[in-house]
Structures are given as structure tokens and as C-alpha cells.
Amino acid sequence: MVGLLITGHGHFATGLGSSLKLITGNTENIAYVDFEADHSTDTLTENLNKAFDELKGCDGVLVLSDLAGGSPFKCAVECKFARGDQAIEVIAGSNLPMLIEGSMMMGAFDSPLDMAESLIPTGKDYIIRFELAAHEDNAEEDGI
């Protein structure tokens, strides 16, 4: 099983966690690390390492972060290289559909890399723009 670690600026991580719990109820083997305004990058790194320690029982950890190049992303990448004993992958640009799918498929993966490659298309597919389309009646429709 691959564990999930969610991180980002402000309350990005715990906000996604709140939404995930409401939608799926799943909170097992998932850790959340917020990077708040009063935190230093040292505090962030310390909190990320605590979260990685909590997920040590997993086959690896997939980190879902908010922004590529932001402090949560950079610190997670630094932790990845400092923690050579733990398989870790880091994704930026994460969204709720990725987290929902990832939480439901955690047991299907034993490699965070495989899980990352599976979730990236999901994140992209759920970015859409609403477009109102005119409905044309079709005699073959069942009315639903």
C-alpha cells in the first residue's frame, strides 16, 4: 500500500482532507501538512518528516502538493532525497479528484511512482470549463 501525504500553502492540505473525509470517509494512511504564514521552511521540513515517519509502514509515499516550485513542493523533494530509505514521489498541481481517486486506490499500488503516473491524468481530466450546450430533442431518448 502507498501512503498519501498532502501538503500546500495555508490550509490547502487540511482543507482537502476535510473534503476527502466528507466524500469518502477515508483517512487511513493519509497525512496532511499545512504551510502556514507563521511557519518557516525549517518548521515545514520538520512537519513533513513527522508525516513521513507516520507513514513508514506503507510501501512508499506519494506527496500531493499545491504548487510546483513552492516551499511545500521543494521541501518535500528535499525530504525525498534525504530519506533514501523510503520510496517517495512528489506531484505538484494536485486537486481533490486526484486525492479522492488516490485514497480509493491506495491498496492497489506498492510503488508511489506507479500511483503518481496513474493519478496525473485524473487531475488533468477533471480540469474543465463549463459550457452550456443547447439540448436538441431526440425521439429515441427515454425522457431521462
N, C-alpha and C positions, 0 to 999 in steps of 0.2 A: 504494500500500500504506500502511496505517495502522500505525504502531508502537504498542506497548503499554508503558506504564510502570506498574509495580506498586509501591505504597507503603503503609506502615502502621506501627503501633506494634510494638516488639520486632522479632521476626524474621518478621512477617507476610509481607512481600514475598518474602524468600528462601525461606521455608517453602513458599509457594505455588509458587515457582519450582522447588523441589526436586520437588514433587508433579507439576508440569507436565512436567518433564523425564522423570520416571519413566513417566508415562502416554502422552505424545505424542512425546517426544524433541525437541520444537521449542524452540529458544532464540534463533532469529534474529529480530532487530528487536524484542527484548523486553529491557527494563531493569528492575532491581529496586533499590529504595531503602528500606532499613530506617531506622526512627527509634528508636534505642536509648536506654536510660536516661541514658547519659552524653553524649548529643548535645543541643546547643542548637537552637533553631529556625533560627539562622543556619547551623549545620552542615547541617541538613536542607535548607534552601533551596539551599545550595552543592551538595549532593549531587544534588538534583533538577535543578538547572541543568546539571550534568555529564551526567546521564542524558538530558536533552532534547537536549544537544549531540550525544550519541552517536546519537540518533535523527533528526538533521537531514536525513538522506537520505530519510526517509519523507514521504508526502504530508501527514501530520499525526500527532498522538499522542493516544491515549486513555489517560487515567490511571485506574487502578482503585485506589481507596483503601479503607481499612477502615471508618472511622467518619466520618459527616458531622459537621463542626464540630471534629474533632480536628486536631492540628497538621499531620499529613501532608496532610490534605484542604485545610486553609486555606493552607498553604504552596504546594501545587500550584496552587490557584486564583490566588494572588498571582503565581506564575510565569507562569501563563496570560496574565494581563493585562500583565505586564512584558515578555513575549516576543511582541509583536504580530506578528512576522514568521513565527510558526509556528502552524498551526492546532492547538489543544489543547482537549480536552474532559475534564472531571473527573467521575467517578462515585464515590459513597460506598456502602458496604454491599456491597462486592464479595465474590464467593465463587469457589471452584475451578471449578464448572461454567461460570461466565461466562468465566473465563480460558481454559479448555480450548476452548470454542467460539470465543472471540476469536482465539486463536492459530491455529486451523484456518481462520479466515475472513479473516485479515489482508489477503490479496491481493484479496479481493472488494470492499474498500472503499477509496475515496480521500478519504473525509470522516470524521473522527473523530466528528462529530455523528451521522451515519447509523449508524456502528458502535455508538455508545452506545445509540441508540434500538433497535437490534437485540438488544443483549445484556441490557438491563434485564429484559425478560420472561423470559429464560433464568434469570437469577439468582433471580427470584421463583418460577418454576415448580419449581425444584429445592429449595425450602424445603418440606419435607413432615414430617408426623408419622407414624411407623409405627403401623399399626392392624392387628391380627390379625383376619382375617376367616375365618369357618368355611367350609370347602370343601364344596360340595354336588356329589355325583356327577351327571354328565350322560351319558346313554347315547350321545350324539353325539360326546363327546370322543374323541380318538385315544389317550388314555392318557399323553400327554406333558405 
